[in-house]
Amino acid sequence: LVFKEILDHKKTDQAVRKEDGWIEREGRAPQRKRTTKGWKLLIQWADGLQTWENLSDIKESYPLDVAEYAAGNQIIAEPAFAWWCPLYLKKRRAILRKLK
């Protein structure tokens, strides 16, 4: 299937809550939990089919599309997105600057 766009998102009870999105270790700075658990994205495929897919699967195939969707839909601060989306968006901006 050929990806067209992300239409919607939902999180289940298994998603990590914002207040639980950090790993704290004694003597070290807190780190974000690296998880995509509990999130699904509604994908519109080029043939018109719509399916709910796990965030982990779509993130691997279409990371920039997912990062842009998360930023545009104000979910980028959720633990499932916060640990990786800002990095992808920063890399995209750096690449675009070099192209100008």
C-alpha positions in Angstrom: 0.0 0.0 0.0 1.1 3.5 -0.7 0.8 6.1 2.1 -1.3 9.2 1.5 -2.0 10.9 4.8 -2.7 10.6 8.5 -6.3 11.3 9.3 -6.7 10.8 13.0 -5.1 9.3 16.1 -6.2 7.6 19.3 -4.5 6.3 22.4 -5.4 3.3 24.5 -5.1 2.7 28.2 -1.6 1.2 27.5 -0.2 4.6 26.4 2.3 6.1 28.8 0.9 9.2 30.5 2.8 12.5 30.4 3.6 12.4 34.1 5.0 8.9 33.7 7.0 9.7 30.6 10.4 10.0 32.3 13.0 7.6 33.6 14.8 9.0 36.7 18.1 7.5 37.9 20.0 8.7 40.9 22.8 11.1 40.0 21.7 11.3 36.3 19.5 13.7 34.4 16.0 12.4 33.7 15.5 10.7 30.3 12.4 10.3 28.3 10.9 6.9 28.0 11.3 5.5 24.5 8.0 4.0 23.8 5.2 4.2 21.2 3.0 1.8 23.1 -0.8 2.5 23.1 -1.0 4.8 20.1 -2.7 4.2 16.8 -2.9 6.3 13.7 -5.7 6.3 11.1 -4.0 6.1 7.7 -5.5 7.0 4.4 -3.8 4.9 1.7 -3.5 6.0 -2.0 -6.1 3.5 -3.0 -8.7 5.0 -0.7 -8.5 2.4 2.0 -8.4 3.6 5.6 -6.8 1.5 8.4 -5.8 2.0 12.0 -2.1 1.2 12.3 0.2 1.1 15.3 2.4 4.2 15.8 5.5 2.0 16.0 4.9 0.6 12.4 4.1 4.0 10.8 6.9 5.8 12.6 9.4 3.4 11.0 8.1 3.9 7.5 7.0 7.5 7.5 8.8 9.3 10.4 8.6 12.8 9.0 4.9 12.5 8.2 4.2 11.3 11.7 6.3 14.0 13.3 4.6 16.8 11.3 1.2 15.3 12.2 2.1 15.2 15.9 3.3 18.8 15.9 0.2 20.0 13.9 -2.2 18.2 16.2 -0.6 19.3 19.5 0.3 15.7 20.6 4.1 16.2 20.2 4.5 16.5 24.0 3.0 13.1 24.6 5.7 10.5 25.6 5.2 8.4 22.5 6.2 11.4 20.3 8.3 13.6 22.5 11.4 11.4 22.5 11.8 11.4 18.8 9.6 13.8 16.8 11.6 17.0 17.7 14.8 15.4 16.5 13.2 14.6 13.1 11.7 18.0 12.7 15.1 19.6 13.6 16.9 17.5 11.0 14.3 18.4 8.4 14.8 22.1 9.0 18.6 21.7 8.8 18.3 19.9 5.5 15.9 22.5 4.1 18.3 25.3 5.1 21.2 23.6 3.2 19.0 23.3 0.1 18.4 27.1 0.0 
